[in-house]
């Protein structure tokens, strides 16, 4: 089952919640304000780097672009619609 995270990593626990309930191997998609978690140096970087060992992680390219994010944590795949 695909899990989506559309809230920013600060002020929301949606990323932690998605990772807690996601079965091993379940994909996680960061979209809307959730893409802020994909930025290198973000508070959520360690959490996502650990999550990459058990989940494919994706970030929606148009949402990254709309927020001026040009780089993502290595291992997160940028996808389109």
Backbone as a printed PyTorch tensor [residue, N CA C, xyz], in Angstrom:
tensor([[[  0.8420,  -1.1720,   0.0000],
         [  0.0000,   0.0000,   0.0000],
         [  0.8940,   1.2440,   0.0000]],

        [[  0.5920,   2.1890,  -0.8410],
         [  1.3070,   3.4510,  -0.9150],
         [  0.8900,   4.3410,   0.2490]],

        [[  1.8680,   4.9290,   0.9280],
         [  1.6010,   5.8870,   1.9990],
         [  2.0370,   7.2560,   1.5100]],

        [[  1.2150,   8.2650,   1.7550],
         [  1.5290,   9.6160,   1.3170],
         [  1.7190,  10.5230,   2.5280]],

        [[  2.6430,  11.4680,   2.3650],
         [  2.9150,  12.4620,   3.4020],
         [  2.8330,  13.8230,   2.7320]],

        [[  1.8550,  14.6240,   3.1490],
         [  1.6720,  15.9330,   2.5220],
         [  1.8050,  17.0940,   3.5100]],

        [[  2.2860,  16.8100,   4.7050],
         [  2.4850,  17.8500,   5.7210],
         [  3.9830,  18.0570,   5.9350]],

        [[  4.3940,  19.2760,   6.3090],
         [  5.8160,  19.5220,   6.5420],
         [  6.3150,  18.7510,   7.7620]],

        [[  7.6280,  18.5010,   7.8080],
         [  8.1640,  17.7140,   8.9250],
         [  8.1410,  18.4500,  10.2610]],

        [[  8.0690,  19.7600,  10.2350],
         [  7.9960,  20.5340,  11.4740],
         [  6.5400,  20.9270,  11.7020]],

        [[  6.0420,  20.6210,  12.8890],
         [  4.6600,  20.9600,  13.2200],
         [  3.6670,  19.8700,  12.8730]],

        [[  4.1600,  18.7390,  12.4050],
         [  3.2880,  17.6250,  12.0310],
         [  4.0250,  16.3210,  12.2930]],

        [[  3.2680,  15.2930,  12.6100],
         [  3.8930,  13.9800,  12.7830],
         [  3.4740,  13.0170,  11.6780]],

        [[  3.0410,  13.5600,  10.5420],
         [  2.5420,  12.6860,   9.4750],
         [  3.6330,  11.7850,   8.9000]],

        [[  4.8630,  12.2690,   8.8160],
         [  5.9470,  11.4190,   8.3310],
         [  6.1990,  10.2660,   9.2980]],

        [[  6.3030,  10.5830,  10.5760],
         [  6.5250,   9.5410,  11.5770],
         [  5.3760,   8.5470,  11.5950]],

        [[  4.1520,   9.0470,  11.4700],
         [  2.9730,   8.1690,  11.4570],
         [  2.9910,   7.2330,  10.2590]],

        [[  3.3250,   7.7660,   9.0860],
         [  3.3680,   6.9310,   7.8830],
         [  4.4140,   5.8380,   8.0330]],

        [[  5.5770,   6.1920,   8.5630],
         [  6.6370,   5.2010,   8.7230],
         [  6.2810,   4.1630,   9.7790]],

        [[  5.5430,   4.5770,  10.7900],
         [  5.1560,   3.6550,  11.8570],
         [  4.1720,   2.5950,  11.3580]],

        [[  3.2480,   2.9750,  10.4930],
         [  2.2060,   2.0340,  10.0600],
         [  2.5320,   1.3260,   8.7490]],

        [[  3.5310,   1.8170,   8.0260],
         [  3.8700,   1.2130,   6.7220],
         [  4.5060,  -0.1610,   6.9130]],

        [[  3.9920,  -1.1210,   6.1810],
         [  4.5910,  -2.4560,   6.1910],
         [  5.9540,  -2.3900,   5.5130]],

        [[  6.8150,  -3.3230,   5.8520],
         [  8.1410,  -3.3720,   5.2270],
         [  7.9950,  -3.3970,   3.7120]],

        [[  8.7430,  -2.5570,   3.0440],
         [  8.7160,  -2.4970,   1.5930],
         [  7.6470,  -1.6010,   1.0020]],

        [[  6.7460,  -1.0830,   1.8450],
         [  5.6780,  -0.2160,   1.3370],
         [  6.2800,   1.1260,   0.9170]],

        [[  5.8860,   1.6260,  -0.2570],
         [  6.4310,   2.9000,  -0.7180],
         [  5.8290,   4.0830,   0.0430]],

        [[  6.6460,   5.1380,   0.1770],
         [  6.2350,   6.3790,   0.8270],
         [  6.4360,   7.4960,  -0.1870]],

        [[  5.3950,   8.2890,  -0.3970],
         [  5.4500,   9.4070,  -1.3350],
         [  5.3370,  10.7150,  -0.5680]],

        [[  6.3260,  11.5860,  -0.7580],
         [  6.2990,  12.9320,  -0.1920],
         [  5.7330,  13.8610,  -1.2580]],

        [[  4.6830,  14.5940,  -0.9080],
         [  4.0700,  15.5140,  -1.8450],
         [  3.5890,  16.7420,  -1.1030]],

        [[  3.1560,  17.7450,  -1.8620],
         [  2.7370,  19.0230,  -1.2890],
         [  3.8200,  19.4870,  -0.3090]],

        [[  3.4490,  19.9270,   0.8930],
         [  4.4490,  20.4040,   1.8560],
         [  5.2860,  19.2740,   2.4560]],

        [[  4.9060,  18.0360,   2.2200],
         [  5.6960,  16.9050,   2.6960],
         [  7.0670,  16.8350,   2.0500]],

        [[  7.2380,  17.4800,   0.8740],
         [  8.5330,  17.4350,   0.1940],
         [  9.6260,  18.1780,   0.9660]],

        [[  9.2470,  19.0440,   1.8980],
         [ 10.2650,  19.7240,   2.7040],
         [ 11.1140,  18.7210,   3.4810]],

        [[ 10.5660,  17.5680,   3.8000],
         [ 11.3080,  16.5320,   4.5280],
         [ 12.4410,  15.9610,   3.6830]],

        [[ 12.3610,  16.0750,   2.3720],
         [ 13.3470,  15.4780,   1.4730],
         [ 14.6030,  16.3220,   1.3110]],

        [[ 14.6010,  17.5450,   1.8270],
         [ 15.7630,  18.4330,   1.6620],
         [ 16.9630,  17.9340,   2.4690]],

        [[ 18.1450,  17.9060,   1.8530],
         [ 19.3460,  17.5910,   2.6290],
         [ 19.4990,  18.6000,   3.7670]],

        [[ 19.8010,  18.1020,   4.9390],
         [ 19.9570,  18.9700,   6.0990],
         [ 18.6800,  19.2140,   6.8750]],

        [[ 17.5550,  18.7360,   6.3550],
         [ 16.2900,  18.8870,   7.0760],
         [ 16.3300,  18.0590,   8.3580]],

        [[ 15.5620,  18.4790,   9.3210],
         [ 15.4960,  17.7690,  10.6020],
         [ 15.1410,  16.2950,  10.4090]],

        [[ 14.4020,  16.0000,   9.3770],
         [ 13.9340,  14.6310,   9.1160],
         [ 14.9470,  13.7730,   8.3560]],

        [[ 16.1110,  14.3070,   8.0320],
         [ 17.0610,  13.5670,   7.1900],
         [ 17.4360,  12.2190,   7.7910]],

        [[ 17.7920,  12.1680,   9.0430],
         [ 18.1860,  10.8970,   9.6610],
         [ 17.0700,   9.8740,   9.6250]],

        [[ 15.8610,  10.3310,   9.8870],
         [ 14.7010,   9.4440,   9.8570],
         [ 14.5050,   8.8620,   8.4600]],

        [[ 14.6170,   9.7040,   7.4430],
         [ 14.4330,   9.2270,   6.0690],
         [ 15.5780,   8.3280,   5.6220]],

        [[ 16.7940,   8.6460,   6.0290],
         [ 17.9150,   7.7760,   5.6640],
         [ 17.7410,   6.3830,   6.2650]],

        [[ 17.2370,   6.3160,   7.4750],
         [ 16.9510,   5.0210,   8.0920],
         [ 15.8060,   4.3290,   7.3580]],

        [[ 14.7760,   5.0870,   7.0010],
         [ 13.6110,   4.5270,   6.3190],
         [ 13.9740,   3.9480,   4.9520]],

        [[ 14.9830,   4.5150,   4.3030],
         [ 15.3880,   4.0280,   2.9780],
         [ 15.8280,   2.5720,   3.0010]],

        [[ 16.2370,   2.0840,   4.1530],
         [ 16.6500,   0.6810,   4.2570],
         [ 15.4670,  -0.2680,   4.1040]],

        [[ 14.2540,   0.2130,   4.3830],
         [ 13.1040,  -0.6730,   4.3330],
         [ 11.9660,  -0.2350,   3.4310]],

        [[ 12.0840,   0.9680,   2.8480],
         [ 10.9930,   1.4950,   2.0230],
         [ 11.5460,   2.2550,   0.8280]],

        [[ 10.9120,   2.1180,  -0.3230],
         [ 11.2390,   3.0440,  -1.4080],
         [ 10.6080,   4.4030,  -1.0690]],

        [[ 11.3780,   5.4720,  -1.2190],
         [ 10.8890,   6.8190,  -0.9240],
         [ 10.8830,   7.6470,  -2.1950]],

        [[  9.8030,   8.3780,  -2.3850],
         [  9.6220,   9.1980,  -3.5740],
         [  9.2310,  10.6100,  -3.1610]],

        [[  9.6140,  11.5860,  -3.9690],
         [  9.1970,  12.9710,  -3.7840],
         [  8.6470,  13.4590,  -5.1220]],

        [[  7.5460,  14.1630,  -5.0690],
         [  6.8910,  14.6370,  -6.2860],
         [  7.6280,  15.8660,  -6.8280]],

        [[  8.1980,  15.7070,  -8.0230],
         [  9.0080,  16.7480,  -8.6410],
         [  8.3360,  18.1010,  -8.7670]],

        [[  7.1010,  18.1810,  -9.2720],
         [  6.4600,  19.4890,  -9.3860],
         [  6.2930,  20.2000,  -8.0360]],

        [[  6.0890,  19.4410,  -6.9660],
         [  5.9600,  20.0570,  -5.6420],
         [  7.3150,  20.5340,  -5.1300]],

        [[  8.3830,  19.7940,  -5.4290],
         [  9.7330,  20.2550,  -5.0860],
         [ 10.0200,  21.5680,  -5.8130]],

        [[  9.7500,  21.5770,  -7.1000],
         [ 10.0110,  22.7600,  -7.9220],
         [  9.2080,  23.9640,  -7.4370]],

        [[  7.9570,  23.7540,  -7.0980],
         [  7.1040,  24.8490,  -6.6360],
         [  7.6180,  25.4670,  -5.3420]],

        [[  8.3770,  24.6960,  -4.5720],
         [  8.8990,  25.1740,  -3.2890],
         [ 10.3860,  25.5420,  -3.3720]],

        [[ 10.9320,  25.5370,  -4.5680],
         [ 12.3220,  25.9390,  -4.7530],
         [ 13.3420,  24.9320,  -4.2520]],

        [[ 12.9440,  23.6810,  -4.0960],
         [ 13.8540,  22.6430,  -3.6220],
         [ 14.5030,  21.9920,  -4.8370]],

        [[ 15.8230,  22.0990,  -4.9200],
         [ 16.5370,  21.5990,  -6.0960],
         [ 17.3140,  20.3160,  -5.8350]],

        [[ 17.5200,  19.9700,  -4.5590],
         [ 18.2460,  18.7370,  -4.2110],
         [ 17.4440,  17.9720,  -3.1800]],

        [[ 17.5710,  16.6510,  -3.2240],
         [ 16.9100,  15.8050,  -2.2320],
         [ 17.9420,  14.8790,  -1.5930]],

        [[ 17.5960,  14.3180,  -0.4640],
         [ 18.4420,  13.3590,   0.2340],
         [ 18.7340,  12.1980,  -0.7250]],

        [[ 19.9940,  11.8020,  -0.8380],
         [ 20.3260,  10.6740,  -1.7260],
         [ 19.4870,   9.4320,  -1.3930]],

        [[ 18.9760,   8.8110,  -2.4410],
         [ 18.1430,   7.6200,  -2.2830],
         [ 16.6660,   7.8950,  -2.4910]],

        [[ 16.2620,   9.1530,  -2.3380],
         [ 14.8580,   9.5170,  -2.5970],
         [ 14.7260,   9.7740,  -4.0950]],

        [[ 13.7850,   9.0920,  -4.7130],
         [ 13.5630,   9.2550,  -6.1580],
         [ 12.5680,  10.3680,  -6.4140]],

        [[ 12.9040,  11.2480,  -7.3120],
         [ 12.0050,  12.3210,  -7.7260],
         [ 11.1720,  11.7910,  -8.8740]],

        [[  9.8530,  11.9370,  -8.7470],
         [  8.9400,  11.4360,  -9.7750],
         [  7.9970,  12.5480, -10.2160]],

        [[  7.3540,  12.3340, -11.3510],
         [  6.3500,  13.2620, -11.8510],
         [  4.9610,  12.6760, -11.6560]],

        [[  3.9920,  13.3440, -12.2300],
         [  2.6110,  12.8590, -12.1320],
         [  2.4820,  11.6540, -12.9840]]])
